[in-house]
Amino acid sequence: MKKTFIACGAALACLGAAHAQSNVQVTGLADAYVGSMKLAGQDRTNQVGSGGMTTSWWGVQGTEDLGSGLKVGFNLGAFFRLDEGTPGRFNGDTFFARDANVWLGGSFGTVRLGRSMAPNFLPTILFNPFGDSFTVSPLVLHGNTPWPSFAQDYRTTAADTGWSNQITYTTPKFGGLTANVHYQFGEKAEANSKKNVAANLLYQQGALGLTAFIERAQVNNPGLALLPYTKQNWMLGGSYDLSVAKLFATYGQSKNRNSDTYEGKTFSLGVDVPVSKAGSIKAAFAQTKVEARAVNGGPLVFDGKRSTTSIGYDHNLSKRTDVYGVVMNDRVTGLKSGTSVVAGIRHRF
């Protein structure tokens, strides 16, 4: 009987050890706001919206410790619109548009296969005070959303904040420096050489943060249609934490390489000022100068600027929940300016 108890105990211990080596968890974020929205040149809309500070999403992720310093994991993440209860960031969005990948990591770094972050994403959201807000962050809006009242695509980002059919290699951290190399296959038999290639650098040491990325895109995301041109963009950014305030600055350029139809130059400035243990005042400004021409260096069809300014307050109710309020002004050459006001709540789970 004693030997039986010992055997059972050993078996349970082995099962416990095996269970400790792997884990799967459900995670996500819910963000909703009430707003009165008016971008430059557009009519005012009063609304309940989703994703005031962060796009709402949910997902499942897991890791397994393989031993000898190796780990494997997966990520499945889907966006949703909290105000309507509908999936995706927009109608027709890929279901797992946030993440759909498996990865292997060790002392050599990490190799990831599938849909995951585009190289522009982390440098953009980490180097502006409003993070990954597609509603009130000037830098994010200029890079990733169509300009109001324009048929032409004047966004500076090459092809979405996530890339599909992608191989990503992440280096180990070297004294605060990490690099990511991205390659997305076009997967079109009629144009097999079409692809997206890019790299970024992220550095954080003490109060100083630095970043850079460069992208060359021929494939759109998430729909995977081939772009009618090769779009290239790059950005440099920095941040410095003075304790009483954290400062942000970026500068970047984008262009259509094989048609000479578009060239954009964007700079941004930002500050995040803690006013209590729980709250901070945020302010950001971004300006993009655009020259758009007819195909192959033809006459100018647009020569102007977009300037966007946001000022807001973010207050933490707990480690997982915060409330916020933001006022944003948007100006575009030749259009009447617009001012938006939002107030919302964000919860992480």
C-alpha positions as CSV (number, residue, x, y, z in Angstrom):
1,M,0.0,0.0,0.0
2,K,2.8,2.4,0.9
3,K,4.5,1.7,-2.5
4,T,1.1,2.4,-4.2
5,F,0.8,5.8,-2.5
6,I,4.4,6.6,-3.5
7,A,3.7,5.6,-7.1
8,C,0.6,7.7,-7.2
9,G,2.4,10.6,-5.7
10,A,5.1,10.4,-8.3
11,A,2.6,10.2,-11.1
12,L,0.8,13.3,-9.8
13,A,4.1,15.1,-9.4
14,C,5.0,14.3,-13.0
15,L,1.5,15.5,-14.2
16,G,2.0,18.7,-12.2
17,A,5.4,19.3,-13.8
18,A,4.1,18.7,-17.2
19,H,1.2,21.1,-16.6
20,A,3.5,23.8,-15.3
21,Q,5.5,23.6,-18.6
22,S,2.6,24.8,-20.7
23,N,-0.3,27.3,-20.4
24,V,-3.1,28.7,-22.4
25,Q,-5.1,31.8,-21.5
26,V,-7.9,34.0,-22.8
27,T,-7.0,37.7,-22.9
28,G,-8.2,40.9,-24.5
29,L,-9.4,44.5,-24.1
30,A,-12.8,46.2,-24.2
31,D,-12.8,50.0,-25.0
32,A,-15.9,52.1,-25.6
33,Y,-16.5,55.9,-25.7
34,V,-19.2,58.5,-26.2
35,G,-18.1,61.1,-28.7
36,S,-19.0,64.1,-30.9
37,M,-16.8,63.5,-34.0
38,K,-15.8,66.0,-36.7
39,L,-12.7,65.5,-38.9
40,A,-11.6,68.2,-41.3
41,G,-14.1,68.7,-44.2
42,Q,-16.7,66.3,-42.7
43,D,-20.1,66.7,-41.0
44,R,-20.4,66.2,-37.2
45,T,-21.5,62.8,-35.9
46,N,-22.6,62.1,-32.3
47,Q,-22.0,58.5,-31.4
48,V,-21.1,55.7,-29.1
49,G,-17.9,54.2,-30.5
50,S,-15.5,51.3,-29.9
51,G,-11.8,51.8,-29.4
52,G,-11.3,55.3,-28.2
53,M,-7.8,54.6,-26.9
54,T,-7.2,51.0,-28.0
55,T,-9.1,48.9,-30.6
56,S,-11.2,46.4,-28.8
57,W,-10.0,42.8,-29.2
58,W,-10.0,39.3,-27.6
59,G,-7.7,36.4,-28.1
60,V,-6.2,33.1,-27.0
61,Q,-2.5,32.6,-26.5
62,G,-0.4,29.8,-25.2
63,T,3.2,28.7,-24.5
64,E,5.0,25.5,-23.9
65,D,8.5,25.1,-22.4
66,L,10.3,22.5,-24.5
67,G,13.4,22.5,-22.3
68,S,17.0,23.3,-23.2
69,G,16.0,27.0,-23.4
70,L,13.4,26.4,-26.2
71,K,9.8,27.6,-26.0
72,V,7.0,27.4,-28.5
73,G,3.8,29.4,-28.5
74,F,0.8,30.6,-30.5
75,N,-1.4,33.7,-30.7
76,L,-4.9,34.0,-32.0
77,G,-6.4,37.5,-31.7
78,A,-9.6,39.1,-33.2
79,F,-10.8,42.7,-33.2
80,F,-14.4,43.6,-32.5
81,R,-16.6,46.6,-32.4
82,L,-18.0,46.9,-28.8
83,D,-20.6,49.5,-29.8
84,E,-22.3,47.2,-32.3
85,G,-21.3,43.7,-31.1
86,T,-19.8,43.0,-34.6
87,P,-16.5,41.3,-35.4
88,G,-13.5,43.1,-37.0
89,R,-12.4,46.7,-37.2
90,F,-14.6,47.2,-40.3
91,N,-17.0,45.1,-42.4
92,G,-15.0,42.5,-44.2
93,D,-12.0,42.5,-41.9
94,T,-10.1,39.3,-41.5
95,F,-11.5,37.4,-38.4
96,F,-8.1,36.9,-36.7
97,A,-6.7,40.2,-38.0
98,R,-4.8,41.0,-34.8
99,D,-2.9,37.7,-34.5
100,A,-2.8,34.3,-36.1
101,N,0.6,32.8,-35.7
102,V,2.9,30.2,-34.1
103,W,6.4,30.9,-32.8
104,L,9.6,29.2,-31.7
105,G,12.0,31.0,-29.3
106,G,15.3,30.5,-27.7
107,S,18.8,32.0,-27.1
108,F,18.9,32.6,-30.9
109,G,15.8,34.9,-30.7
110,T,12.3,34.2,-31.9
111,V,10.9,33.0,-35.3
112,R,7.2,33.6,-35.9
113,L,5.0,32.3,-38.8
114,G,1.6,33.7,-39.7
115,R,-0.2,37.0,-39.3
116,S,1.3,39.3,-36.7
117,M,2.3,42.9,-36.2
118,A,3.7,45.0,-39.1
119,P,7.1,46.6,-38.6
120,N,5.5,50.1,-38.3
121,F,3.2,49.1,-35.4
122,L,5.4,49.1,-32.3
123,P,7.6,52.1,-33.3
124,T,4.4,54.1,-33.9
125,I,2.4,53.2,-30.7
126,L,5.4,53.3,-28.3
127,F,6.6,56.7,-29.4
128,N,3.4,58.8,-29.1
129,P,1.5,59.6,-25.8
130,F,-1.9,58.2,-27.1
131,G,-0.5,54.8,-27.9
132,D,-2.5,52.7,-30.4
133,S,-5.6,54.9,-30.6
134,F,-7.1,55.0,-34.1
135,T,-9.6,57.6,-32.8
136,V,-7.5,60.4,-31.2
137,S,-3.7,59.7,-31.7
138,P,-2.5,62.1,-34.4
139,L,0.5,60.0,-35.5
140,V,-1.7,56.8,-35.8
141,L,-4.4,58.6,-37.8
142,H,-1.9,60.1,-40.2
143,G,-0.2,56.8,-40.8
144,N,-3.2,54.4,-41.0
145,T,-6.5,56.1,-41.8
146,P,-7.6,57.7,-45.1
147,W,-7.6,61.4,-45.2
148,P,-11.1,62.9,-44.8
149,S,-12.8,64.0,-48.0
150,F,-10.1,62.7,-50.3
151,A,-10.4,59.9,-52.8
152,Q,-6.7,59.4,-53.0
153,D,-4.9,57.3,-50.4
154,Y,-2.6,59.7,-48.5
155,R,-1.9,57.4,-45.6
156,T,1.8,57.2,-44.8
157,T,1.9,53.5,-43.7
158,A,2.6,51.1,-46.5
159,A,0.1,48.3,-45.7
160,D,-1.8,48.1,-42.4
161,T,-0.6,47.5,-38.9
162,G,-0.5,43.7,-39.3
163,W,0.9,41.6,-42.1
164,S,-0.4,38.2,-43.2
165,N,1.7,35.2,-44.7
166,Q,4.6,36.6,-42.8
167,I,8.0,35.3,-41.4
168,T,9.2,37.5,-38.6
169,Y,12.6,37.1,-36.8
170,T,13.2,38.9,-33.5
171,T,16.7,39.1,-32.2
172,P,17.7,38.6,-28.5
173,K,18.0,41.8,-26.6
174,F,21.4,43.4,-26.7
175,G,21.8,46.0,-23.9
176,G,18.3,47.4,-24.5
177,L,18.4,47.0,-28.3
178,T,16.0,44.6,-30.2
179,A,15.6,44.2,-34.0
180,N,12.8,42.7,-36.0
181,V,13.0,41.5,-39.6
182,H,9.8,41.0,-41.6
183,Y,9.1,39.2,-44.9
184,Q,5.6,38.8,-46.3
185,F,4.9,36.5,-49.2
186,G,2.6,37.9,-51.9
187,E,1.4,34.3,-52.8
188,K,0.1,35.3,-56.2
189,A,1.1,32.9,-59.0
190,E,0.8,35.6,-61.7
191,A,3.1,37.9,-59.7
192,N,5.2,35.6,-57.6
193,S,8.0,38.1,-57.0
194,K,5.6,40.6,-55.2
195,K,6.3,40.8,-51.5
196,N,6.6,43.0,-48.4
197,V,10.0,43.4,-46.7
198,A,10.9,45.5,-43.7
199,A,12.8,45.9,-40.5
200,N,12.7,47.9,-37.3
201,L,14.9,48.7,-34.3
202,L,13.7,49.3,-30.7
203,Y,16.0,50.6,-28.0
204,Q,15.2,51.3,-24.4
205,Q,17.8,52.1,-21.7
206,G,16.8,54.0,-18.7
207,A,14.9,57.2,-19.5
208,L,15.9,57.1,-23.2
209,G,14.0,55.3,-26.0
210,L,14.9,55.2,-29.7
211,T,13.3,53.6,-32.7
212,A,13.5,53.2,-36.5
213,F,11.7,51.3,-39.1
214,I,11.7,51.0,-42.9
215,E,9.1,49.2,-45.1
216,R,8.8,48.3,-48.7
217,A,5.3,47.0,-49.6
218,Q,3.8,45.6,-52.8
219,V,0.9,43.7,-51.1
220,N,-2.0,45.2,-49.2
221,N,-3.3,43.9,-45.9
222,P,-5.4,42.3,-44.7
223,G,-7.1,41.6,-48.1
224,L,-3.8,40.5,-49.8
225,A,-4.5,42.4,-53.0
226,L,-1.4,43.5,-54.9
227,L,-0.8,47.2,-54.6
228,P,-0.7,49.1,-58.0
229,Y,2.6,50.6,-56.9
230,T,5.5,49.9,-54.6
231,K,5.1,52.0,-51.5
232,Q,8.1,52.7,-49.2
233,N,8.1,54.5,-45.9
234,W,10.5,55.0,-43.0
235,M,10.4,56.6,-39.6
236,L,12.8,57.6,-36.8
237,G,11.6,58.3,-33.3
238,G,12.7,59.0,-29.8
239,S,11.4,59.4,-26.2
240,Y,12.8,60.7,-23.0
241,D,11.3,60.3,-19.5
242,L,12.1,63.4,-17.3
243,S,9.9,61.9,-14.5
244,V,7.9,65.1,-14.4
245,A,7.0,64.5,-18.1
246,K,7.8,62.0,-20.9
247,L,8.6,63.6,-24.2
248,F,8.1,62.0,-27.7
249,A,9.2,63.0,-31.2
250,T,9.2,61.3,-34.6
251,Y,10.0,62.1,-38.3
252,G,9.3,60.0,-41.3
253,Q,8.8,59.9,-45.1
254,S,6.7,57.8,-47.5
255,K,6.5,57.6,-51.3
256,N,5.2,55.6,-54.2
257,R,8.4,54.4,-55.8
258,N,7.4,53.4,-59.3
259,S,4.8,56.0,-60.1
260,D,5.9,59.2,-58.5
261,T,2.3,59.9,-57.6
262,Y,2.8,60.5,-53.9
263,E,5.3,61.8,-51.4
264,G,4.6,62.5,-47.7
265,K,6.7,63.9,-44.9
266,T,5.4,63.5,-41.3
267,F,6.7,64.8,-38.0
268,S,5.1,64.4,-34.6
269,L,5.6,65.8,-31.1
270,G,4.1,64.6,-27.8
271,V,4.2,64.8,-24.0
272,D,2.7,62.8,-21.2
273,V,2.6,64.6,-17.8
274,P,1.7,62.6,-14.7
275,V,-0.5,64.8,-12.4
276,S,-1.1,62.1,-9.7
277,K,-0.3,58.5,-9.0
278,A,-3.3,57.5,-11.1
279,G,-3.6,60.1,-13.9
280,S,-1.8,61.9,-16.6
281,I,-2.3,64.7,-19.1
282,K,-1.5,63.8,-22.7
283,A,-0.9,66.1,-25.6
284,A,0.2,65.3,-29.2
285,F,0.6,67.0,-32.6
286,A,1.3,65.5,-36.0
287,Q,1.7,67.2,-39.4
288,T,2.0,65.5,-42.8
289,K,3.1,67.5,-45.9
290,V,1.8,65.8,-49.1
291,E,2.7,66.3,-52.7
292,A,0.5,64.2,-55.0
293,R,0.9,64.1,-58.8
294,A,-0.6,62.4,-61.8
295,V,1.1,59.2,-62.8
296,N,4.8,59.4,-63.8
297,G,5.6,62.8,-62.5
298,G,2.7,64.7,-64.0
299,P,1.2,67.9,-62.7
300,L,0.3,68.4,-59.0
301,V,-3.1,67.3,-58.0
302,F,-2.6,68.1,-54.3
303,D,0.0,70.1,-52.4
304,G,-0.9,70.7,-48.8
305,K,-0.8,69.6,-45.2
306,R,-2.8,67.8,-42.6
307,S,-2.3,69.0,-39.0
308,T,-3.9,67.2,-36.0
309,T,-3.7,68.1,-32.3
310,S,-5.0,66.1,-29.4
311,I,-5.1,67.0,-25.7
312,G,-6.6,64.6,-23.1
313,Y,-6.6,63.1,-19.6
314,D,-6.3,59.5,-18.7
315,H,-7.1,58.2,-15.2
316,N,-6.4,54.7,-13.9
317,L,-9.2,53.3,-11.7
318,S,-7.2,50.1,-11.2
319,K,-4.3,48.2,-12.9
320,R,-6.7,47.0,-15.6
321,T,-9.3,49.8,-16.0
322,D,-9.0,53.5,-16.9
323,V,-11.2,56.3,-18.0
324,Y,-10.2,59.0,-20.4
325,G,-11.4,62.3,-22.1
326,V,-9.8,63.8,-25.2
327,V,-10.3,66.9,-27.4
328,M,-8.9,66.6,-31.0
329,N,-8.6,69.3,-33.7
330,D,-8.0,68.3,-37.3
331,R,-7.0,70.6,-40.2
332,V,-6.4,69.9,-43.9
333,T,-5.4,72.4,-46.6
334,G,-8.5,73.5,-48.5
335,L,-11.0,72.0,-46.0
336,K,-12.9,73.4,-43.0
337,S,-11.3,72.3,-39.8
338,G,-13.1,69.9,-37.4
339,T,-13.0,69.3,-33.6
340,S,-13.9,66.1,-31.9
341,V,-14.6,65.4,-28.2
342,V,-14.6,61.8,-26.7
343,A,-14.9,60.3,-23.2
344,G,-14.6,56.6,-22.6
345,I,-13.6,53.6,-20.5
346,R,-11.1,50.9,-21.2
347,H,-10.8,47.5,-19.5
348,R,-8.1,44.8,-20.0
349,F,-8.9,41.2,-19.2
